[in-house]
């Protein structure tokens, strides 16, 4: 696709032969003689070629006729799509009927890959690190005109949000270096290789541990998510710690950012805002199924049905606002009963209690499972929601809650009562002594996701019946979803409460767990 350059030699050796021959289709898996798998798609190869070509030759980068359509689509020239790829501002593009030519004004020194999960970002990072290692060890002129003292250790640095991810990248890098003949055996260390004058490291996210390096390569894996593992502003601290280490080698150095987005904030968002205008920066923003066509968009349907907002960010690589309304107002209102509920005497109830004795309210949600004539789950009925309010001056007496639960249990069948874990141990023991099946439900990030994911499915499909309760409806309308690296959290918007909403969501969850096993399987499979 392009003329020979030094990175193409690396790719050829890693693939064990002529790299990506003419009959190669996207996603083909080549193998090296030692069994190293090198799955690279056409777009992944294109990104590597753009970087390598900009560093190794002043000739034009030429896109041949059979690849022009895809490349025009990447640049947004087909007028049907927004651009996916932005070249440095000093690059020039010349198009003719037979070819597309790119002339780089200077080498690419920052590759900014914004891509979905499972798109091959780690593979690209490991290849580029191997390429820089080989350049430093085999190019005779690499250290020419570089102001360093003899004996200076030169770093190739990979930094990941998690130590386990750093180890995965390190293993890939070791395999590449062995294939290229730069090392003969695996190192004893799980994160460091010394090939004088190079020190190759793959570390977890601590900005303190990477300062003071003289580096030719630095990869920041999942930079947008550093704040999750290392605290607020950790992405900026890491950026400021790493980038000065590349200054010594100037245009011979390379920084690589590979990440999924995490909202419209932080270093990654700021870099994306500078796409096409920052000197030396090549930016690409691609969903999983474009950068890695081995994963088809259709295979992710369940993820998009489960939570479209999160899937658009995690797989679609979209920068989305950090929070949004969790439940559609129209769907909530469609689930509210417009007539008085005829109580079912035989239906077994479940109660969930969201405790708040001082500043918050205590909410009790009572519900049961409605079945069809074939005894199959039909709908979850939230019978009623009650609020008990305490204050700092006059805290709510737990005896009030206990007596209310006992009165409900005397009038209708109750299978169980669940509580959140705050201030509820005493009540649980009291109810157990009265013969009530009472348990504590631990509130965690994972349980929050699962409980509210089910509630969203129930509300959007009309499988839940809600009482016409003004406070409950208001709380449901003002729940917001905030994406996180491991999923999302749901809570009340600023200035609103979520006591009733929490109680209803947990009540529905336990009813589905008890009586909706088959229905839950359908929800989990994404068929609803």
C-alpha positions in Angstrom: 0.0 0.0 0.0 3.0 2.3 0.7 6.6 2.4 -0.1 9.1 0.6 2.1 10.0 2.1 5.4 11.6 0.9 8.6 8.4 0.1 10.5 7.3 -2.1 7.6 10.4 -4.2 8.2 9.3 -4.7 11.8 5.8 -5.6 10.7 7.2 -8.1 8.2 9.3 -9.8 10.8 6.6 -9.9 13.4 4.2 -11.5 10.8 6.8 -14.0 9.7 6.8 -13.1 6.0 5.5 -10.6 3.5 3.2 -8.5 5.6 -0.5 -8.3 4.5 -0.2 -9.7 0.9 -2.5 -8.5 -1.9 -5.0 -11.3 -1.2 -5.2 -10.4 2.5 -8.6 -9.6 3.8 -9.3 -7.4 6.9 -8.7 -9.3 10.1 -6.4 -12.0 8.6 -4.2 -13.7 11.2 -0.6 -14.1 10.2 1.8 -16.1 12.2 5.5 -15.8 12.7 7.8 -18.8 12.7 7.8 -18.9 16.5 4.0 -18.9 16.6 3.4 -15.3 17.5 0.0 -14.2 16.5 -0.2 -10.8 14.8 -3.9 -10.0 14.1 -3.8 -6.6 12.3 -6.7 -5.2 10.2 -6.2 -2.8 7.3 -7.0 0.3 9.4 -4.6 -0.8 12.2 -1.9 -1.3 9.5 -2.7 2.1 8.0 -2.2 3.8 11.4 1.2 2.1 11.8 2.2 3.0 8.3 1.3 6.7 8.7 3.5 6.9 11.8 6.4 4.9 10.3 6.3 6.7 7.0 6.4 10.2 8.7 9.6 9.2 10.6 11.5 7.4 7.9 11.1 9.2 4.6 10.3 12.6 3.1 8.6 11.0 0.1 4.8 11.1 -0.3 2.7 8.5 1.4 0.6 7.0 -1.4 -2.8 5.4 -1.0 -3.6 3.1 -3.9 -6.9 3.0 -5.8 -8.3 -0.1 -4.0 -7.9 1.6 -0.6 -9.0 5.1 -1.5 -12.7 4.7 -0.6 -11.9 3.6 3.0 -9.3 6.3 3.4 -11.7 9.1 2.1 -14.3 7.8 4.6 -11.8 8.1 7.4 -11.1 11.7 6.5 -14.8 12.5 6.0 -14.3 13.3 2.3 -17.3 11.1 1.3 -19.6 13.8 2.9 -21.6 11.0 4.5 -19.7 10.8 7.8 -17.8 13.0 10.2 -14.1 12.4 10.0 -12.5 9.5 12.0 -8.9 10.6 11.4 -7.2 13.9 11.6 -3.7 14.5 10.3 -1.2 17.0 11.7 -1.8 20.6 10.5 1.4 20.7 8.4 0.4 17.6 6.3 -0.8 18.1 2.8 -3.1 15.8 0.8 -3.1 15.6 -2.9 -5.9 13.6 -4.7 -6.1 12.4 -8.2 -8.1 9.8 -10.0 -5.4 7.2 -9.5 -4.1 7.9 -6.1 -4.1 9.9 -2.8 -0.8 11.3 -1.7 0.1 12.6 1.8 3.1 14.7 2.4 4.1 15.1 6.1 5.7 18.4 7.1 7.3 16.7 10.2 7.3 13.3 11.9 4.3 12.2 14.0 5.3 12.5 17.6 1.9 12.0 19.3 -0.5 9.3 18.2 -3.8 9.8 19.9 -6.0 6.7 19.5 -9.6 7.1 20.8 -11.2 3.7 20.2 -13.7 1.3 21.7 -13.0 -1.7 23.9 -11.5 -4.8 22.3 -10.3 -2.9 19.2 -6.7 -3.9 19.3 -5.2 -0.8 21.0 -2.8 -2.8 23.1 -1.5 -4.6 20.1 -0.7 -1.4 18.3 1.0 0.0 21.4 3.2 -3.1 21.7 4.2 -2.9 18.0 5.1 0.7 18.2 7.2 0.2 21.4 9.0 -2.7 19.6 9.6 -0.4 16.6 11.2 2.3 18.7 13.4 -0.2 20.5 14.7 -1.6 17.2 15.3 2.0 15.9 17.4 2.8 18.9 19.4 -0.4 18.8 19.8 -0.8 15.0 19.7 2.7 13.4 23.3 4.0 13.4 22.1 7.6 13.2 19.4 7.4 15.9 21.5 9.0 18.6 23.2 11.6 16.3 22.7 15.2 17.4 20.9 14.1 20.6 22.2 16.0 23.6 22.7 13.1 26.1 25.8 12.0 28.1 27.4 8.7 27.3 26.0 6.0 29.5 22.6 7.6 29.9 19.8 5.1 30.2 17.1 5.7 27.6 13.5 4.6 28.5 10.7 3.0 26.5 7.8 3.4 28.9 4.3 1.9 29.0 1.9 3.1 31.7 -1.5 1.5 32.2 -4.4 2.2 34.6 -4.2 -1.3 36.1 -1.0 -3.4 36.9 -2.6 -6.4 35.3 -3.2 -4.6 32.0 0.5 -3.4 32.2 1.6 -7.0 32.5 -0.5 -8.1 29.4 1.1 -5.4 27.4 4.6 -6.3 28.7 4.1 -10.0 27.7 3.1 -8.9 24.2 6.2 -6.6 24.0 8.5 -9.4 25.2 7.2 -11.7 22.5 7.7 -9.0 19.9 11.3 -8.3 21.0 12.2 -12.0 20.9 10.8 -12.3 17.4 12.8 -9.3 16.3 15.9 -10.9 17.8 16.5 -8.0 20.2 16.3 -10.4 23.2 17.0 -14.2 23.3 14.9 -15.1 26.3 12.2 -13.8 28.6 13.3 -11.6 31.4 12.9 -12.6 35.0 11.1 -9.4 35.8 7.4 -9.0 35.0 7.6 -5.4 34.1 11.2 -4.4 33.1 13.7 -5.4 30.4 17.2 -4.0 30.2 18.9 -3.9 26.7 21.6 -1.2 27.2 21.2 1.6 26.6 17.5 0.9 26.7 15.3 0.3 29.8 11.9 -1.0 28.8 9.2 -0.7 31.4 5.5 -1.5 31.7 4.0 0.0 34.9 0.8 0.8 36.7 -0.5 4.4 37.0 1.7 6.3 39.4 3.0 9.6 38.2 5.7 9.6 40.9 7.3 6.4 39.5 7.8 7.8 35.9 9.4 11.2 36.5 13.0 12.0 35.6 13.2 9.6 32.6 14.9 10.3 29.3 12.6 8.5 26.9 12.2 7.8 23.2 8.7 6.3 23.6 5.9 6.6 26.1 2.5 4.9 25.9 -0.4 6.0 28.2 -3.0 3.2 28.1 -6.6 4.2 29.0 -5.4 7.7 30.0 -9.0 9.0 30.3 -9.5 6.5 33.2 -6.5 7.3 35.3 -8.6 9.3 37.7 -10.5 6.1 38.6 -7.3 4.3 39.9 -5.2 7.2 41.1 -7.5 9.9 42.2 -8.7 13.3 40.8 -6.5 15.0 38.1 -4.3 11.8 37.9 -4.5 11.9 34.1 -3.1 15.5 34.1 -0.4 14.6 36.6 0.7 11.6 34.5 0.7 13.7 31.3 2.9 16.3 32.9 5.2 13.7 34.4 5.7 11.8 31.1 5.8 14.3 28.3 8.9 16.2 29.4 10.9 12.9 29.3 10.4 12.9 25.5 11.9 16.3 24.9 15.5 15.3 24.6 14.9 13.2 21.4 12.5 15.7 19.9 11.1 14.5 16.5 12.6 11.0 17.0 10.4 10.4 20.0 6.8 9.1 20.0 4.0 9.4 22.6 1.0 7.1 22.2 -2.3 7.6 23.9 -4.7 4.7 23.6 -8.0 5.0 25.4 -11.8 4.8 25.4 -13.4 8.1 26.3 -14.7 9.0 29.8 -16.8 12.1 29.3 -16.0 15.6 28.1 -13.3 16.5 30.5 -9.6 15.8 31.3 -6.5 15.6 29.2 -7.9 13.2 26.6 -10.9 15.5 25.9 -8.5 18.5 25.6 -6.3 16.7 23.1 -9.3 15.6 21.1 -10.4 19.3 21.0 -7.0 20.0 19.3 -7.4 17.3 16.7 -6.0 18.5 13.3 -4.4 21.6 14.8 -1.7 20.4 17.3 1.6 20.0 15.5 2.9 16.5 15.2 -0.4 14.9 16.4 -2.3 12.2 14.5 -5.7 11.6 16.0 -8.1 8.8 15.3 -11.5 8.2 16.8 -13.0 4.8 15.8 -15.6 2.5 17.2 -14.6 -1.1 18.0 -16.2 -2.6 14.9 -14.3 -0.2 12.5 -10.8 -0.5 14.0 -11.3 -4.2 14.5 -13.8 -5.6 12.0 -13.3 -9.1 13.6 -15.9 -7.8 16.1 -19.1 -7.1 14.2 -21.5 -4.3 15.3 -24.3 -6.9 15.5 -22.4 -8.9 18.1 -22.6 -5.9 20.5 -26.4 -5.6 20.2 -27.0 -6.9 23.7 -24.6 -4.3 25.1 -26.5 -1.5 23.3 -29.9 -2.8 24.4 -28.7 -3.1 28.0 -27.5 0.5 28.1 -27.1 2.4 24.9 -25.5 5.4 26.5 -22.7 3.4 28.0 -22.2 1.2 25.0 -21.8 4.3 22.7 -19.0 5.4 25.0 -17.3 2.0 25.6 -17.6 0.5 22.1 -18.6 3.5 20.0 -15.8 5.6 21.4 -18.0 8.7 21.7 -17.3 11.6 24.0 -20.6 11.9 25.8 -21.8 14.3 28.5 -20.8 12.9 32.0 -24.4 12.4 33.2 -27.9 12.2 31.7 -31.4 11.4 32.7 -31.6 7.7 33.5 -35.3 6.9 32.8 -37.4 8.5 29.9 -40.2 10.6 31.4 -42.7 9.2 28.9 -41.9 5.6 29.9 -42.3 6.5 33.6 -45.7 8.0 33.0 -46.8 5.1 30.9 -46.1 2.8 33.8 -48.2 4.8 36.4 -51.6 3.4 37.1 -54.5 5.7 36.3 -57.0 3.9 38.4 -57.0 2.5 41.9 -55.4 -0.9 42.3 -57.6 -3.8 43.3 -55.5 -5.5 46.1 -54.6 -9.1 45.5 -55.1 -11.1 48.7 -53.2 -14.1 47.6 -50.2 -12.5 46.0 -47.0 -12.8 48.1 -45.5 -9.5 48.8 -41.9 -8.3 49.1 -40.9 -5.2 51.0 -37.8 -3.2 50.6 -36.8 -0.5 53.1 -34.5 2.3 52.3 -33.4 3.5 55.8 -32.9 7.2 56.7 -33.4 8.0 60.3 -31.9 11.5 60.6 -31.4 13.6 57.5 -32.9 11.3 54.9 -36.4 9.8 54.7 -37.1 6.2 55.2 -39.1 4.7 52.2 -40.9 1.4 52.2 -41.9 -0.1 48.8 -44.3 -3.0 48.8 -44.8 -5.1 45.6 -45.7 -8.4 44.2 -45.4 -10.4 41.0 -48.5 -10.6 38.7 -48.7 -13.8 36.7 -50.8 -14.8 33.7 -53.2 -17.7 33.4 -50.3 -20.0 32.7 -48.6 -18.9 36.0 -45.9 -17.2 34.0 -44.4 -13.9 35.1 -46.4 -11.0 33.6 -45.7 -7.8 35.4 -44.2 -6.4 38.7 -46.8 -4.5 40.7 -45.5 -1.9 43.1 -48.5 -1.7 45.4 -47.5 1.4 47.3 -44.6 3.5 48.6 -44.6 5.0 52.1 -42.3 7.7 53.5 -41.3 8.2 57.1 -39.4 11.4 57.8 -37.0 12.1 60.6 -34.9 15.2 61.4 -31.7 16.1 63.2 -33.7 17.4 66.2 -36.2 14.5 66.1 -34.7 11.4 64.6 -37.2 8.8 63.3 -37.9 6.0 65.9 -37.2 2.6 64.4 -40.2 1.3 66.3 -42.4 3.2 63.9 -40.9 1.3 60.9 -41.0 -2.0 62.7 -44.7 -1.6 63.6 -45.6 -0.6 60.1 -43.9 -3.7 58.6 -45.5 -6.0 61.1 -49.0 -4.5 60.3 -48.4 -5.2 56.6 -47.3 -8.8 57.3 -50.5 -9.3 59.4 -52.8 -8.3 56.5 -51.1 -9.9 53.4 -48.6 -12.7 52.7 -45.0 -11.4 52.9 -42.1 -13.5 51.6 -39.4 -11.3 52.8 -38.2 -7.8 53.8 -34.9 -6.4 52.7 -33.0 -3.4 54.0 -30.1 -1.4 52.7 -27.0 -1.7 54.9 -27.2 1.6 56.7 -28.6 1.7 60.2 -30.7 -1.4 59.7 -29.0 -4.2 61.7 -31.2 -3.6 64.8 -34.4 -3.7 62.8 -33.4 -6.9 61.0 -32.8 -8.7 64.3 -36.1 -7.4 65.7 -38.1 -8.6 62.7 -36.4 -12.0 62.7 -37.4 -12.4 66.3 -41.0 -11.8 65.2 -40.8 -14.5 62.5 -40.2 -12.2 59.5 -37.7 -13.2 56.9 -35.6 -10.0 57.1 -32.1 -9.5 55.4 -29.6 -6.8 54.6 -28.9 -6.1 51.0 -25.3 -4.7 50.6 -25.2 -1.6 48.5 -22.2 -1.7 46.1 -21.3 -0.2 42.8 -22.1 -3.6 41.1 -25.5 -4.0 42.9 -26.4 -0.4 42.0 -25.7 -1.2 38.3 -27.7 -4.4 38.3 -30.6 -3.1 40.3 -31.1 0.0 38.1 -30.3 -1.8 34.8 -33.3 -4.1 35.6 -35.5 -1.1 36.6 -34.7 0.6 33.3 -35.6 -2.5 31.4 -38.9 -2.9 33.3 -39.9 0.8 32.8 -38.9 1.0 29.1 -40.8 -2.2 28.3 -43.9 -1.5 30.5 -43.3 -4.5 32.7 -43.8 -2.6 35.9 -46.9 -1.0 37.4 -46.3 2.1 39.5 -48.6 3.9 42.0 -49.6 7.5 41.2 -47.3 8.9 43.8 -46.1 12.4 43.1 -42.8 12.1 45.1 -42.0 8.7 43.5 -42.6 10.0 40.0 -40.5 13.1 40.6 -37.6 11.0 42.0 -37.7 8.6 39.0 -37.7 11.5 36.6 -34.6 13.0 38.3 -32.4 10.0 38.4 -29.2 10.5 36.5 -26.7 8.0 35.1 -23.0 8.7 35.3 -20.6 6.5 33.2 -17.7 4.9 35.0 -14.8 2.8 33.7 -16.5 -0.4 35.1 -20.0 0.5 34.1 -22.2 3.3 35.5 -23.7 4.6 38.7 -27.3 5.9 39.2 -28.2 8.5 41.7 -30.4 11.6 42.2 -29.6 14.8 40.4 -28.4 17.7 42.5 -31.2 19.1 44.7 -33.3 15.9 44.5 -33.8 12.8 46.6 -33.9 9.1 45.6 -35.3 7.3 48.7 -38.5 6.1 47.0 -36.8 5.3 43.7 -34.2 3.2 45.5 -36.8 1.3 47.5 -38.9 0.6 44.3 -35.8 -0.5 42.3 -34.6 -2.9 45.0 -38.2 -4.2 45.6 -38.5 -5.0 41.8 -35.0 -6.6 41.8 -35.9 -9.0 44.6 -39.3 -9.9 43.1 -37.5 -10.7 39.8 -34.9 -12.7 41.6 -37.6 -14.8 43.3 -40.1 -15.3 40.6 -38.7 -14.1 37.3 -35.8 -16.5 36.6 -36.8 -17.1 33.0 -37.6 -13.4 32.6 -34.2 -12.4 34.0 -32.5 -14.7 31.5 -34.3 -12.8 28.7 -33.3 -9.5 30.2 -29.7 -10.6 30.5 -29.6 -11.9 26.9 -30.7 -8.5 25.7 -33.8 -9.8 23.9 -36.2 -7.2 25.5 
